[in-house]
């Protein structure tokens, strides 16, 4: 398979459906797991980035050697504003420049398809993260449907296949533990805590195309640290105890980034989507 083959597949794309390939003793166990079980949110905080990783897990001694993998996930499109997928450059399939990978967000089907394949050599019996999935959700929409103060967001790994170096297909075994994250209303769970002493930050627009604005109604920011979705630091900007700050993003590739601000009241972290 080549980049030309991948382009043809993307142009004439058919959504993934349940495979008729067999499940055998060596079928790999695959799961989608959120990095956090719960997230505390503030009302009116806007859009939120929720991160998960797709990974092969379990004992790999008897596992089918994996040459390529394709999976499909289900989500509620009324909760999700956008989805981003980043291949794991440290995946056992190889570095990003040595593999072919792609994903399709099929909102009309409430489905996300993603696939990755080696381009040479043999299949491997390994486990670990293959890709990272970030969902941009409107937390207020989820919380309004759950007046108890606890909302739930879920993406379900529906199914998929792996391929060995001979082109044989086998179904994966899906592990559906940890496929949910609970959103907790900070105001309803703070007890006697003074909410006015917490750091409040507004950021807009999010997702952004050219520039994002940050406003701190009750704090002053002295530093911004900007990271990619994998935790690699991109830049550090020292600020003069500001309450308003504009940050250009036009030169950044589409994806999800992390903004970490140091303020006179502590540290605040938000996810930013660049389109």
C-alpha positions in Angstrom: 0.0 0.0 0.0 1.2 3.5 -0.8 0.1 7.1 -0.3 -1.6 6.9 -3.7 -3.6 3.9 -2.4 -4.5 5.8 0.7 -5.7 8.8 -1.3 -7.9 6.5 -3.4 -9.4 5.0 -0.3 -10.2 8.4 1.2 -11.8 9.6 -2.0 -14.0 6.5 -2.4 -14.7 5.9 1.2 -17.1 3.4 2.7 -17.8 3.5 6.4 -16.6 0.6 8.6 -19.2 -2.0 9.5 -19.1 -5.2 11.6 -16.5 -7.5 10.1 -17.2 -11.1 9.0 -13.6 -12.0 9.8 -13.2 -14.6 12.5 -12.3 -14.1 16.1 -9.5 -16.5 17.0 -7.4 -17.3 20.1 -4.8 -14.9 18.9 -7.2 -12.0 18.2 -5.7 -8.9 20.0 -7.6 -7.1 22.8 -8.1 -3.4 22.0 -9.6 -0.7 24.1 -10.2 3.0 24.2 -9.4 4.5 27.6 -9.9 8.1 28.8 -6.9 9.7 30.5 -9.2 10.8 33.4 -12.2 9.0 35.0 -13.8 12.4 35.9 -13.4 16.1 35.1 -14.5 19.0 37.3 -15.9 21.8 35.2 -17.2 25.3 35.8 -20.5 26.4 34.4 -20.2 28.6 31.3 -16.6 27.4 30.8 -17.4 26.7 27.1 -15.9 23.9 25.1 -13.7 21.2 26.6 -11.1 18.8 25.2 -11.5 15.2 26.5 -8.5 12.9 25.7 -8.5 9.2 25.2 -6.0 6.7 23.8 -6.6 3.7 21.6 -4.4 0.8 22.6 -3.7 -2.9 22.3 -3.6 -4.5 25.7 -3.0 -7.9 27.4 -0.7 -10.8 26.9 0.8 -10.7 23.4 2.7 -14.1 23.4 0.0 -15.8 21.5 -1.3 -12.7 19.6 -1.6 -12.6 15.9 1.3 -10.5 14.5 -0.2 -7.1 13.6 0.7 -5.5 10.3 -2.3 -3.1 10.2 -5.4 -2.3 12.2 -8.7 -0.6 11.5 -11.4 0.2 14.1 -14.6 2.2 14.4 -16.0 4.0 17.4 -19.5 5.3 18.2 -20.3 8.7 19.8 -23.2 11.1 20.3 -22.8 13.8 17.7 -25.1 16.1 19.6 -22.5 16.3 22.4 -19.4 16.5 20.2 -18.3 19.7 18.3 -15.2 18.2 16.8 -12.9 15.2 16.9 -9.2 15.0 16.4 -7.0 11.9 16.0 -3.2 11.9 16.4 -1.2 8.8 15.5 1.2 7.8 18.3 4.7 8.3 16.9 6.0 5.8 19.5 3.5 3.1 18.4 4.8 -0.5 17.9 3.7 -0.2 14.2 6.5 2.4 13.7 7.1 6.1 13.6 4.5 8.3 11.8 6.7 8.8 8.8 7.1 5.0 8.4 3.3 4.1 8.4 0.2 4.9 6.6 -2.7 6.1 8.8 -5.9 8.0 8.4 -9.2 8.7 10.1 -12.7 9.7 9.1 -15.2 11.5 11.3 -18.7 10.4 10.0 -20.9 12.7 12.0 -24.1 11.6 10.2 -23.5 8.1 11.4 -22.2 9.1 14.9 -19.1 7.2 13.9 -15.3 7.7 13.9 -13.2 5.3 11.7 -9.4 5.1 12.0 -6.8 2.8 10.6 -3.0 2.4 10.6 -0.7 0.1 8.7 3.0 -0.7 8.3 4.4 -0.2 4.8 7.0 -3.0 4.9 8.5 -5.7 7.0 6.6 -8.2 9.1 3.7 -8.0 11.6 4.6 -7.5 15.3 3.3 -9.1 18.5 3.2 -6.0 20.7 0.9 -3.9 22.8 0.6 -0.2 23.5 -1.1 3.0 22.3 -1.7 3.3 18.6 -3.5 6.7 18.5 -4.9 9.5 20.7 -8.4 10.7 20.2 -9.5 14.2 21.5 -13.2 15.0 21.6 -14.2 18.7 21.7 -17.4 18.8 23.7 -19.7 21.5 24.9 -19.8 20.7 28.6 -22.9 22.9 29.3 -25.0 20.9 26.9 -24.0 17.6 28.7 -24.6 19.1 32.1 -28.0 20.6 31.2 -29.2 17.1 30.4 -28.0 16.0 33.9 -29.3 18.5 36.5 -27.9 16.3 39.3 -24.5 17.9 38.7 -22.9 14.8 37.2 -22.9 14.4 33.4 -21.5 11.5 31.4 -19.6 11.5 28.1 -18.9 8.2 26.3 -17.2 7.0 23.2 -17.6 3.3 22.5 -15.1 1.1 20.6 -17.6 -0.8 18.5 -15.3 -3.2 16.6 -12.5 -3.6 14.2 -10.0 -5.9 12.5 -6.3 -6.5 12.4 -4.4 -7.7 9.3 -1.2 -9.9 9.3 1.6 -9.5 6.8 -0.1 -12.1 4.5 -3.3 -10.0 4.3 -5.4 -12.3 6.6 -8.1 -10.4 8.6 -9.1 -11.2 12.1 -11.6 -9.4 14.4 -10.3 -7.6 17.5 -11.7 -8.3 20.9 -13.0 -5.1 22.4 -12.4 -4.1 26.0 -15.0 -1.6 26.9 -13.8 -0.7 30.4 -13.0 3.0 31.1 -14.8 4.2 28.0 -16.7 6.8 30.0 -15.8 10.0 31.7 -17.9 11.8 34.3 -18.2 15.6 34.2 -18.7 17.0 37.6 -20.3 20.5 38.3 -17.7 22.4 40.4 -20.4 24.6 42.0 -22.5 21.7 43.2 -19.5 19.7 44.5 -17.3 22.4 46.1 -18.9 22.3 49.6 -17.9 25.3 51.6 -15.2 26.3 49.1 -15.3 30.0 48.0 -15.8 29.8 44.3 -14.8 33.5 44.0 -11.3 32.5 45.0 -10.9 30.0 42.1 -9.3 31.1 38.9 -11.8 32.0 36.2 -10.6 32.0 32.6 -12.5 32.6 29.4 -11.1 31.7 26.0 -12.7 32.3 22.6 -13.1 31.2 19.9 -12.5 27.6 20.5 -11.9 26.0 18.0 -9.8 28.8 16.6 -8.4 29.5 13.1 -6.4 32.7 13.4 -6.3 33.9 16.9 -7.6 33.0 20.4 -8.4 35.5 23.2 -8.0 34.8 26.9 -9.7 36.8 29.6 -9.0 36.4 33.4 -11.8 38.2 35.3 -10.3 37.5 38.7 -6.6 36.8 38.1 -3.5 38.1 36.5 -1.4 35.8 34.2 2.4 35.9 34.2 3.2 33.0 31.9 1.8 30.9 29.1 3.2 27.5 28.3 1.9 26.0 25.0 2.0 22.2 24.5 0.9 19.8 21.8 -1.6 17.0 22.5 1.2 14.5 23.3 2.7 16.8 26.0 5.6 18.3 24.0 6.3 21.9 24.9 6.1 24.2 21.9 6.7 27.6 23.4 6.8 29.6 26.6 5.6 33.2 26.7 6.2 35.5 29.7 3.4 37.9 30.4 3.2 41.2 32.4 0.5 40.1 34.9 -2.2 40.6 32.2 -6.0 40.0 32.4 -6.4 40.0 28.6 -4.2 38.2 26.1 -4.5 37.4 22.4 -2.5 34.5 21.0 -2.1 33.9 17.2 -2.6 30.3 16.0 -2.7 30.8 12.2 0.8 29.1 11.8 -0.1 26.0 13.8 -1.3 22.8 12.2 -4.9 21.7 12.9 -5.2 19.7 16.1 -5.6 20.0 19.9 -3.1 21.9 22.0 -2.8 22.6 25.7 -2.6 26.1 27.2 -1.1 26.3 30.7 -1.2 29.7 32.4 0.6 30.7 35.6 -1.3 33.3 37.5 -1.2 35.1 40.8 -3.8 32.6 42.1 -2.2 29.5 40.7 -2.1 27.4 37.5 -5.0 27.0 35.1 -5.0 24.6 32.1 -7.3 24.5 29.1 -7.4 22.6 25.8 -7.5 24.6 22.6 -8.5 23.2 19.2 -7.0 24.7 16.1 -8.8 24.2 12.8 
